[in-house]
Amino acid sequence: MIEFFKSFFRVNLLARLRPTTDVVAADGGDGYQWRSTGIDPQFQVVPGRFRPGWYMLELQLECQKNEADVCLYVDSGNGFSEDEKYSLPLRAGKVSKRLLYFPAAIRAVRFDPLEAPGLFSVGHLQLVRLSSWFGLDRLVQRLANMHICYRGLTKEEVRSALKHQAGERGQPWQEFAWARYSETFERRNHGRDYHDWIAEVERSRGPAELSSTGGGPLISILLPTYNSDLSLLQQCIDSVLGQTYQNWELCVADDASPDRRVGSLLEQYAAQDPRIKVRRREQNGHISAASDSALQLATGDYVALLDHDDALVPHALARVSEAIEEAPRAQLLYSDEDKIDEAGERFDPHFKPAWNPDLLLSQNYICHLMVLKTDLVRKVGGFRQGFEGSQDHDLLLRCLPHLSESTVVHIPEVLYHWRAAKGSTALAGANKGYAMKAGLRAVADYLKRQNLPARVEPGTAPNTYSLRWSVPEPAPLVSLLVPTRDRCEILKPCVDALLSRTDYPNFELLILDNQSSCARTLRYLEEVSSDPRVSVHRWDHPFNYSSINNFGARLAKGEILGLINNDIEPINKDWLQEMVGQVCRPEIGCVGAKLYYPNDTVQHAGVILGIGGVAGHSHKYFQRHDYGYFSRLHLVQNLSAVTGACLLLRKSIFEQVGGLDEENLAVAFNDVDLCLKVREAGYRNLWTPHAELYHHESVSRGADDTMAKRRRAQREAEYMRRRWGQVLDSDPAYNPNLTLIYEDFSLR
């Protein structure tokens, strides 16, 4: 019956496309490759009326952009307008789909594939007419899966909630439901839409309301100055004076500025407000010495760091005080931040994860606003000379052994504006080369002081660092588990690549054969088992990914297990060396790798909880060498989960948490569930970009394209919602201001 509804009426739009703007045919041979030479390329669909009702738009488009959205405009009688615009995000190499609803007959259709010049190709573009019943069913299902307000509800519960909410607004429920459905296709671009986000989201929160005479901890703001721009310095100090929270002191240390106007301005401010303390250093000592002089003035419970040309938002300290009241054991607090240009325009917001120690070793992601317990800062020795440019990072790394998830608080709001003046680090991370060198010294010093078996190298992105962890001697045995069934053309390249492109000296490869009957496959399994590293084990039961791997884990001789899909191919020979070095760290649980599609776009850069209802892959479809969100595609970091397509963990931990869930998660989400159990047991999961592999993604098992498979997938998603609940909607490795619909770190 479902197939009947889907094939009721089908229109191939691809054959009807005619360019109406600066679009030229490119070399492609099939007539469907184009290059846009101007902004916003457009195609008119050759005329053909479309009746009112429900349609499914199907599109497969390849382009050079990661965050591209395709737009379809329709004309129902008043020309093309934004009121009749439908957006659809791209899924590289796959068909994207969304519902359309036409309340009136459509006279014309316009297809806008890109928003910028570039090469693109369209492989599939169709409109499928649906019955009203099927269209509404798909709408309700997407809301149950994707919309934050309806997560975890059954379709019947979603439908009931929609009718109730629409009734309260005096609105037809289907019209209300359509508006909620459309919200799941809205994506905010960080650059283009940040101002809209400020107006619609940030300002709706309102400032913190604390009494100007109320209690709360004394916060000492450390402000080093040197030949500061007077106008920017004034704005900086005025942002402190304008705080809604009043229990602060501003500790200013001027580093012997030759421009005497700086000292004069500081004296004027000190005369106006007794909370402003000023010390003028006799000799210039650079920023570490000046910061330490400011620290000597501090009498507060906490110190907050402020640069001389930056600004706090008016309620910054109020939010900090609220957070301390909620978490009185806090040793470190930090907020999100953005940049502000010379015209005063805000841009480039950094919405940060919660406490992420391995990301901190890769870059100073905490940066601004940073607030530390004063006693802790003094305990570790304050600011150290010789680390200028990365003095804050050095301070954090010396505090790191005294910090934990329970004593670090992230405030997910933009509380700090970082001035992007000419020559500043805010404008370009490479502007201060000495900062990079100082950061390398700071990380190396941390590793030495903690006696950790790792070395640090410059990262591939500005002001980032790459740590390489040593493998214990002798190298522990790693058991790689590869479930498979037939499809020798998939299995053979995988196994051959694992055997030839792995320089790790001590591993065994267990091929777990799930009822293969193909003669070619059976012949290959017999051949490859002659390699002393390879053994073949028969699993003669219906497909159950969790059961097969649990079976393999029981057979494994190694102290480290590797879950490996049969469509994985290593790229760099040290991939396993890198992952073993990470997984041998006592505090680390599951370790994941960087996986690419065969077209060199990212398939997996870690798992983000909550995306699509349960979980999605970070930076999916980005290009191989893209930096990603604040360079995170190039940085080792802690994540809540990683994919089981290539996952390592110690066998003792696997057994401790009960392995994979055979009963409830036969196919999907078993890897996410495993990672969450490992995290719950007290370990940190980790993703590394230094282990790179190709992943053909479920080629051997096939897609979920039958009703039985869809129902199974839905049952498994519903189980994950029941089992983990709100954990799925508050990923500490992510940020609540970022989308739970897309995998590109765009704004929520």
C-alpha positions in Angstrom: 0.0 0.0 0.0 2.8 2.4 0.8 4.5 1.8 -2.5 1.1 2.6 -4.2 0.9 6.0 -2.4 4.5 6.8 -3.3 4.2 6.0 -7.0 0.8 7.6 -7.5 2.2 10.3 -9.8 5.8 11.1 -10.7 7.3 14.0 -12.6 10.9 14.0 -13.7 12.0 17.7 -13.4 15.5 17.0 -14.4 14.7 16.7 -18.1 12.7 20.0 -17.9 15.4 22.2 -16.5 16.3 25.3 -18.5 19.0 27.8 -17.1 17.7 31.4 -16.7 20.9 33.0 -15.2 24.6 32.7 -15.6 24.9 29.0 -15.8 27.0 27.2 -18.4 27.3 23.5 -19.2 30.5 21.9 -18.0 32.3 18.8 -19.2 30.2 15.9 -18.0 28.9 14.2 -21.0 25.4 13.6 -19.6 24.1 17.1 -20.1 23.4 17.6 -16.4 26.7 19.1 -15.2 26.8 22.9 -15.0 29.0 25.6 -13.7 27.5 28.7 -12.1 29.4 31.9 -13.0 27.2 34.3 -11.0 25.5 34.5 -7.7 22.3 32.5 -7.2 22.1 30.3 -10.4 18.5 29.6 -11.4 16.7 27.1 -13.6 13.1 27.4 -14.8 11.2 24.2 -15.1 9.6 23.8 -18.5 6.0 24.8 -18.0 3.6 22.2 -16.7 0.8 22.7 -14.2 1.0 21.0 -10.8 -2.3 20.3 -9.1 -2.8 21.2 -5.4 -1.8 18.7 -2.8 1.1 16.8 -1.3 4.3 16.1 -3.1 7.7 14.6 -2.2 10.7 16.4 -3.7 13.6 14.1 -4.4 17.0 15.5 -5.3 20.6 14.2 -5.7 23.1 17.0 -6.3 26.9 17.1 -6.1 28.7 20.4 -5.5 31.8 21.8 -4.0 30.1 23.5 -1.1 29.6 21.8 2.3 26.7 23.8 3.7 24.7 24.3 0.5 21.0 24.4 0.6 18.9 23.9 -2.6 15.8 26.1 -3.0 12.7 25.4 -5.0 10.4 28.3 -5.7 6.9 27.9 -6.9 4.5 30.4 -8.5 0.8 29.9 -7.7 -0.3 33.0 -9.4 1.7 35.9 -7.9 5.2 35.2 -9.2 8.1 33.8 -7.4 8.6 35.0 -3.8 10.1 34.0 -0.5 6.6 33.0 0.8 6.6 30.1 -1.6 10.1 28.9 -1.2 11.2 25.4 -0.1 14.7 24.7 1.2 16.4 21.3 1.1 19.8 20.5 2.5 22.2 18.4 0.4 23.4 14.9 1.3 26.5 14.3 -0.8 26.1 11.2 -3.0 22.6 10.5 -1.7 19.1 11.4 -2.5 17.6 14.1 -0.3 13.9 14.3 0.3 11.3 16.6 1.7 7.5 17.1 1.6 5.9 20.0 -0.4 2.4 21.1 0.0 0.7 23.2 -2.6 -2.6 24.7 -1.4 -3.3 25.9 -5.0 -2.4 24.9 -8.5 1.2 25.7 -9.4 1.9 27.7 -12.6 5.7 27.5 -12.6 8.6 26.1 -10.7 12.1 27.6 -10.3 15.1 25.6 -9.1 18.0 27.4 -7.4 20.8 24.8 -6.8 23.5 27.1 -5.2 24.0 30.5 -3.6 27.5 31.1 -4.9 29.5 30.4 -8.1 30.7 26.8 -8.5 30.6 23.5 -10.3 27.6 21.3 -9.6 25.8 18.3 -11.1 22.3 17.1 -10.7 21.7 13.4 -10.9 18.1 13.1 -9.8 15.3 15.6 -9.5 11.7 14.5 -9.2 8.3 15.5 -7.7 6.2 12.6 -6.5 2.6 13.2 -5.9 1.3 11.7 -2.6 -2.0 11.0 -1.1 -3.0 13.3 1.8 -2.9 10.4 4.2 0.6 9.5 3.3 1.8 13.1 3.2 0.5 13.8 6.7 2.0 10.5 8.0 5.4 11.4 6.7 5.1 14.9 8.2 4.2 13.6 11.6 7.0 11.0 11.5 9.6 13.7 10.7 8.4 15.8 13.7 8.7 12.7 16.0 12.2 12.1 14.7 13.6 15.7 14.2 11.7 18.4 16.0 12.9 19.1 19.5 9.3 19.7 20.8 8.1 16.2 19.8 11.1 14.0 20.5 10.3 10.6 22.0 6.6 10.8 21.1 4.7 8.3 19.0 3.1 9.5 15.8 -0.3 9.4 17.5 1.0 11.5 20.4 2.5 14.0 17.9 -0.7 14.3 16.0 -2.7 14.8 19.2 -0.2 17.4 20.5 -0.4 19.3 17.1 -4.2 19.4 17.2 -4.1 20.7 20.8 -1.5 23.3 20.2 -3.3 24.5 17.0 -6.6 24.7 18.8 -5.1 26.9 21.5 -3.9 29.3 18.7 -7.2 29.1 16.8 -5.4 27.7 13.8 -6.2 24.7 11.5 -4.0 21.9 12.8 -2.6 20.9 9.4 -1.5 24.4 8.8 0.1 24.5 12.2 1.7 21.1 11.6 3.1 22.3 8.3 4.8 25.3 9.9 6.4 23.0 12.5 7.6 20.6 9.7 9.1 23.5 7.8 11.1 24.5 10.9 13.0 21.2 10.6 14.5 22.4 7.3 15.7 25.8 8.6 19.4 26.1 8.9 21.2 29.2 10.1 24.6 29.9 8.6 27.1 31.2 11.1 28.2 34.2 9.0 25.1 35.2 7.2 22.5 34.6 9.8 24.2 35.4 13.1 22.6 38.8 13.3 19.2 37.2 12.9 20.1 34.7 15.6 21.1 37.5 18.0 17.7 39.2 17.4 15.6 36.1 17.6 17.3 33.9 20.1 19.8 35.7 22.2 17.7 38.8 23.0 14.7 36.6 23.8 16.6 35.3 26.9 17.0 38.7 28.4 19.7 39.9 30.7 20.3 38.4 34.1 18.4 40.2 36.8 20.5 40.5 40.0 20.2 43.1 42.6 22.9 45.7 42.4 23.5 45.3 46.2 23.0 41.6 46.3 25.6 39.1 47.4 27.7 36.7 45.4 31.4 36.1 45.1 33.8 39.0 44.6 35.2 38.6 41.1 38.6 40.2 40.3 38.9 41.2 36.7 42.5 41.1 35.5 43.3 43.7 32.8 46.9 44.1 31.5 47.4 47.2 29.4 50.3 48.4 27.1 50.0 51.4 24.8 46.4 50.7 24.4 44.2 52.4 21.9 42.4 54.9 24.2 39.0 54.6 22.6 39.0 50.8 22.8 40.4 50.9 26.3 37.6 53.2 27.3 35.0 50.8 25.8 36.6 47.9 27.6 36.5 49.5 31.0 33.0 50.9 30.4 31.8 47.4 29.7 33.0 46.5 33.2 31.3 49.6 34.8 28.1 48.7 32.9 27.8 45.2 34.5 24.5 44.4 36.1 26.4 42.5 38.8 28.2 44.8 41.1 30.5 42.7 43.3 33.6 43.0 41.2 37.0 44.7 41.3 39.0 45.7 38.2 42.7 45.0 38.6 44.7 46.9 36.0 48.4 46.6 35.5 49.9 48.9 32.9 53.2 47.5 31.5 55.1 50.8 31.4 53.3 52.2 28.4 55.4 54.9 26.7 52.1 56.7 25.8 51.4 58.5 29.1 47.8 59.1 28.1 47.1 55.5 29.0 48.2 56.0 32.6 46.3 59.2 32.8 43.1 57.6 31.5 43.5 54.7 34.1 44.0 57.2 36.9 40.8 59.0 35.9 38.8 55.8 36.1 40.4 54.8 39.4 39.4 58.2 40.8 35.8 57.6 39.7 35.3 54.2 41.2 37.1 52.7 44.2 36.6 49.2 42.7 39.2 50.0 40.0 42.8 49.3 41.1 45.7 50.5 39.0 49.4 49.5 39.2 51.9 51.0 36.8 54.9 48.8 36.3 58.3 50.4 36.2 59.7 48.3 33.4 58.1 46.6 30.5 57.9 42.9 31.0 55.3 41.7 28.3 51.8 40.3 28.9 52.7 37.5 31.3 54.5 39.8 33.8 51.7 42.4 33.4 49.0 39.8 34.0 50.8 38.6 37.1 51.1 42.2 38.4 47.3 42.5 38.0 46.9 39.2 39.8 48.8 40.6 42.8 46.1 43.3 43.2 43.3 40.7 43.3 41.4 40.0 46.5 38.4 38.3 45.0 37.3 34.7 45.2 37.6 34.3 41.5 39.7 36.0 38.8 38.3 36.8 35.3 40.6 37.6 32.4 40.0 40.5 30.1 42.1 41.9 27.2 42.5 45.7 27.0 40.5 46.1 23.7 37.8 43.5 24.3 34.4 43.9 26.0 32.1 42.0 28.4 28.3 41.9 27.7 26.4 43.7 30.5 25.2 40.6 32.2 28.4 38.6 31.9 29.4 38.6 35.6 25.8 38.1 36.6 25.7 34.9 34.6 29.0 33.8 36.2 27.7 34.5 39.7 24.5 32.5 39.0 26.7 29.6 37.7 28.8 29.7 40.9 25.8 29.7 43.0 24.5 26.5 41.2 28.0 24.9 41.3 29.8 26.2 44.4 32.7 23.7 43.8 33.5 25.3 40.5 37.2 26.0 39.9 36.9 27.0 36.2 34.0 28.7 34.4 34.0 29.8 30.8 31.4 31.1 28.3 30.9 31.2 24.5 32.3 34.2 22.7 32.2 36.1 19.4 34.3 38.7 17.6 33.6 42.4 17.1 35.0 44.3 14.2 36.2 47.9 14.0 32.7 49.1 13.0 31.2 47.4 16.1 29.6 44.5 14.2 29.5 41.1 15.9 30.5 38.1 13.9 32.2 34.6 14.1 30.5 33.2 17.2 32.3 30.3 19.0 29.8 28.1 20.6 31.9 25.7 22.7 31.6 22.3 24.1 31.5 21.6 27.8 34.7 20.3 29.6 36.8 18.6 26.9 40.4 17.9 28.2 41.7 16.4 25.0 40.4 19.3 22.9 42.2 21.6 25.4 45.5 19.8 24.6 44.8 20.4 20.9 43.9 24.1 21.2 42.8 26.6 23.8 39.2 26.3 23.0 38.2 27.9 26.3 39.8 31.3 25.6 37.2 34.0 26.6 35.4 34.5 29.0 37.6 32.5 31.4 37.1 32.7 35.1 39.3 30.7 37.6 39.3 30.2 41.3 41.9 32.6 42.7 43.4 30.1 45.1 43.9 27.7 42.2 45.7 30.3 40.0 48.0 31.2 42.9 48.6 27.5 43.7 49.9 26.7 40.2 52.1 29.8 40.2 50.1 32.4 38.3 51.3 33.6 34.8 54.7 32.4 33.7 57.1 34.5 31.7 58.4 32.8 28.5 54.9 31.7 27.4 53.8 35.1 26.1 51.0 34.8 23.5 49.8 31.6 25.0 50.0 32.6 28.6 46.3 31.8 29.2 46.7 28.3 27.7 49.8 27.7 29.8 47.9 28.7 32.9 45.0 26.4 32.0 47.3 23.4 31.4 48.9 23.9 34.8 45.5 23.9 36.3 44.4 20.9 34.3 45.5 18.2 36.9 43.3 20.0 39.5 40.2 20.1 37.3 37.5 17.6 36.5 34.1 17.5 34.9 32.5 18.3 38.3 34.5 21.4 38.9 34.4 23.0 35.4 31.3 24.9 34.3 30.5 26.0 30.8 28.0 28.8 30.3 26.5 28.4 26.8 26.0 32.1 26.1 28.0 34.7 24.3 29.4 36.8 27.2 32.5 38.1 25.7 33.3 40.2 22.5 36.8 39.6 21.2 38.1 42.7 19.3 39.2 41.8 15.7 41.5 44.7 15.1 44.1 44.7 12.4 47.0 42.4 13.3 45.1 40.7 16.2 44.9 37.0 16.8 41.1 37.3 16.7 41.3 38.4 13.1 43.7 35.7 12.0 45.2 33.0 14.1 48.5 33.1 12.3 49.1 36.8 13.0 51.2 36.1 16.1 53.7 33.4 15.3 55.3 33.6 18.7 51.9 32.5 20.2 52.1 29.2 18.4 55.6 28.5 19.6 54.7 29.4 23.1 51.7 27.1 22.9 53.8 24.2 21.8 56.1 24.8 24.7 53.2 25.0 27.1 51.7 21.6 25.9 55.2 20.0 25.9 55.8 21.2 29.4 52.4 19.8 30.5 53.3 16.4 29.1 56.7 16.4 30.8 55.4 17.5 34.2 52.7 14.8 34.1 55.2 12.2 32.8 52.9 11.3 29.9 54.0 9.1 27.0 53.3 11.6 24.2 54.9 14.1 22.0 53.4 17.3 20.6 53.8 18.7 17.1 52.3 21.8 15.4 48.7 21.2 14.2 47.6 21.7 10.7 45.4 24.7 11.6 46.7 27.9 13.1 47.3 27.8 16.9 46.5 24.1 17.2 48.6 21.2 18.4 48.9 17.5 17.5 49.7 15.0 20.3 51.0 11.6 19.4 50.7 9.0 22.2 53.2 6.2 22.4 52.2 2.5 22.3 53.3 0.5 25.4 56.2 -2.0 25.0 55.6 -4.7 24.1 52.7 -3.7 21.8 49.4 -5.2 23.1 47.6 -7.6 20.9 44.6 -6.0 19.0 41.7 -8.2 17.9 40.0 -6.7 14.8 36.5 -8.0 14.4 35.1 -7.9 10.9 31.5 -9.2 10.4 30.6 -10.1 6.8 28.2 -11.9 4.5 29.0 -12.7 0.9 29.9 -9.6 -1.3 33.5 -10.6 -1.9 34.0 -7.5 -4.0 33.5 -5.5 -0.8 35.2 -7.8 1.7 38.4 -8.5 -0.2 39.5 -4.8 -0.7 38.8 -4.3 3.0 40.8 -7.3 4.3 43.6 -6.8 1.8 43.9 -3.1 2.8 43.9 -4.0 6.5 46.6 -6.5 6.1 48.8 -4.4 3.8 48.2 -0.9 5.1 48.6 -1.5 8.8 52.1 -1.1 10.3 51.1 -2.0 13.8 53.1 -5.0 14.7 50.7 -7.1 16.8 47.1 -7.7 15.6 44.8 -10.5 14.7 42.0 -10.3 12.2 38.8 -12.2 13.0 36.4 -12.5 10.1 33.0 -13.2 11.4 31.1 -14.9 8.6 27.4 -14.5 8.8 26.0 -17.3 6.6 28.0 -16.5 3.4 26.9 -18.7 0.5 28.7 -17.1 -2.5 31.3 -19.4 -3.9 33.7 -16.6 -4.6 33.4 -15.3 -1.1 33.9 -18.7 0.5 36.9 -19.3 -1.7 38.5 -16.0 -0.7 37.8 -16.7 3.0 39.7 -20.0 2.7 42.6 -18.3 0.9 43.0 -15.4 3.3 42.9 -17.6 6.4 46.3 -18.9 5.4 47.7 -15.6 6.7 48.6 -16.3 10.3 47.0 -13.0 11.4 43.6 -14.1 10.0 41.0 -16.5 11.3 37.5 -17.1 10.0 34.6 -17.9 12.3 31.1 -19.0 11.3 28.1 -17.2 12.8 25.1 -19.2 11.6 22.2 -17.0 12.7 20.1 -14.2 11.3 22.0 -10.8 11.0 22.4 -9.1 14.3 25.4 -6.8 14.4 25.5 -6.7 18.2 25.4 -10.5 18.5 28.0 -11.1 15.8 30.5 -8.7 17.5 29.8 -10.1 21.0 30.5 -13.5 19.5 33.8 -12.2 18.1 34.8 -10.5 21.3 34.5 -13.9 23.2 36.9 -15.4 20.7 39.3 -12.5 20.7 42.7 -13.1 22.2 43.7 -9.5 22.3 43.4 -7.1 25.2 42.1 -4.5 22.8 39.1 -5.0 20.6 38.6 -3.3 17.2 35.1 -3.2 15.7 35.7 -2.9 12.0 33.1 -2.9 9.2 33.7 -5.0 6.2 33.7 -1.9 3.9 36.6 -0.1 5.6 39.9 0.6 3.9 42.8 2.3 5.8 44.5 5.3 4.2 47.5 5.9 6.4 49.6 2.9 7.6 49.9 4.2 11.2 46.1 4.4 11.7 46.1 1.5 14.2 49.2 2.8 15.9 47.5 6.1 16.5 44.3 4.5 17.9 46.1 2.0 20.1 48.2 4.9 21.6 45.0 6.6 22.6 43.0 3.6 23.8 45.9 2.5 26.1 45.5 5.7 28.2 43.7 4.6 31.5 41.1 7.3 31.3 40.1 6.7 27.7 37.2 4.4 26.7 36.2 4.2 23.0 38.4 5.6 20.3 37.0 6.5 16.8 38.7 7.4 13.5 38.2 9.9 10.7 36.2 8.2 7.9 35.7 9.3 4.3 33.3 8.4 1.6 35.1 7.2 -1.6 34.7 10.8 -3.0 36.8 12.2 -0.2 34.0 13.8 1.7 33.8 13.2 5.5 31.5 10.3 6.5 32.4 10.4 10.2 34.2 12.8 12.4 32.7 11.6 15.6 29.0 11.3 16.7 26.9 14.2 18.0 24.0 13.1 20.2 20.5 14.3 19.5 21.0 15.1 15.8 18.1 13.6 13.8 16.4 12.4 17.1 19.2 10.0 18.3 22.6 10.8 16.9 24.3 12.0 13.8 27.8 12.2 12.4 29.9 15.4 13.0 30.8 17.4 9.8 29.2 14.8 7.5 29.8 15.6 3.8 32.5 18.2 4.5 35.5 18.0 2.2 38.5 16.0 3.3 40.8 18.9 4.1 38.3 21.3 5.5 39.1 22.7 8.9 35.5 22.3 10.1 33.9 24.2 13.0 36.8 26.0 14.7 39.3 23.5 13.3 37.6 20.5 15.0 38.0 18.3 11.9 41.7 18.4 12.6 41.8 18.1 16.4 41.8 15.2 18.8 38.9 15.7 21.1 36.6 14.0 23.5 33.2 13.1 22.1 30.2 11.3 23.6 30.3 8.6 20.9 32.0 7.4 17.8 30.9 5.0 15.1 31.3 1.3 15.4 32.5 1.2 11.7 36.0 1.7 13.2 36.1 1.7 17.0 38.7 0.5 19.4 38.4 -0.1 23.2 40.0 -2.3 25.8 38.4 -5.7 26.1 38.1 -5.3 29.9 35.9 -2.2 29.4 33.8 -3.9 26.7 33.1 -6.7 29.2 32.6 -4.3 32.1 29.7 -2.6 30.3 28.2 -5.8 29.0 29.2 -5.5 25.4 26.7 -4.6 22.6 23.0 -4.7 23.2 21.8 -7.8 21.2 18.2 -7.7 22.4 17.2 -4.1 21.6 19.8 -2.9 19.1 20.4 -5.5 16.5 21.4 -3.1 13.7 21.4 0.6 14.5 22.7 2.7 17.4 24.4 -0.2 19.1 27.7 1.7 18.8 26.2 4.9 20.3 24.7 2.9 23.1 28.0 1.2 23.8 29.8 4.5 23.9 27.3 6.0 26.3 27.6 2.9 28.6 31.4 3.4 28.6 31.0 7.1 29.4 28.6 6.3 32.1 31.2 3.9 33.6 33.6 6.9 34.0 35.7 6.8 30.9 36.3 9.5 28.3 35.5 8.6 24.6 37.8 10.1 22.0 38.0 10.8 18.3 41.2 11.3 16.4 41.7 12.7 12.9 45.1 11.0 12.7 43.6 7.6 11.9 42.1 8.0 8.4 40.1 5.4 6.5 37.6 5.1 3.7 34.2 3.8 4.5 31.7 2.6 1.9 28.9 2.7 4.5 26.6 -0.2 4.7 27.3 -1.3 1.1 27.2 -5.0 2.1 24.1 -4.8 4.3 22.1 -2.5 2.1 19.9 0.5 2.8 16.8 0.6 5.1 14.5 0.6 2.1 11.8 -1.9 3.0 8.9 -1.5 5.4 10.3 -4.2 7.7 13.7 -2.4 7.9 12.1 0.9 8.5 10.0 -0.5 11.4 13.1 -2.1 12.9 15.0 1.2 12.6 12.1 3.0 14.2 12.0 0.5 17.1 15.7 0.9 17.7 15.4 4.7 17.7 12.5 4.6 20.1 14.5 2.3 22.4 17.4 4.8 22.4 15.0 7.6 23.4 13.6 5.5 26.3 17.0 4.3 27.4 19.0 7.5 27.3 16.2 10.2 27.3 17.5 13.7 27.8 21.1 12.6 27.5 20.5 12.6 23.8 19.5 16.2 23.7 22.3 17.7 25.8 25.6 16.4 24.3 28.5 17.9 26.4 30.8 17.7 23.4 28.4 20.0 21.4 26.6 23.2 22.3 22.8 23.9 22.9 23.0 26.8 20.5 23.8 24.6 17.6 21.4 22.6 15.4 20.1 19.2 16.2 18.8 18.8 12.7 21.9 19.1 10.6 25.5 17.8 11.0 27.3 21.0 10.1 27.4 22.9 13.4 25.1 25.6 12.0 23.0 27.7 14.5 19.9 26.2 16.1 
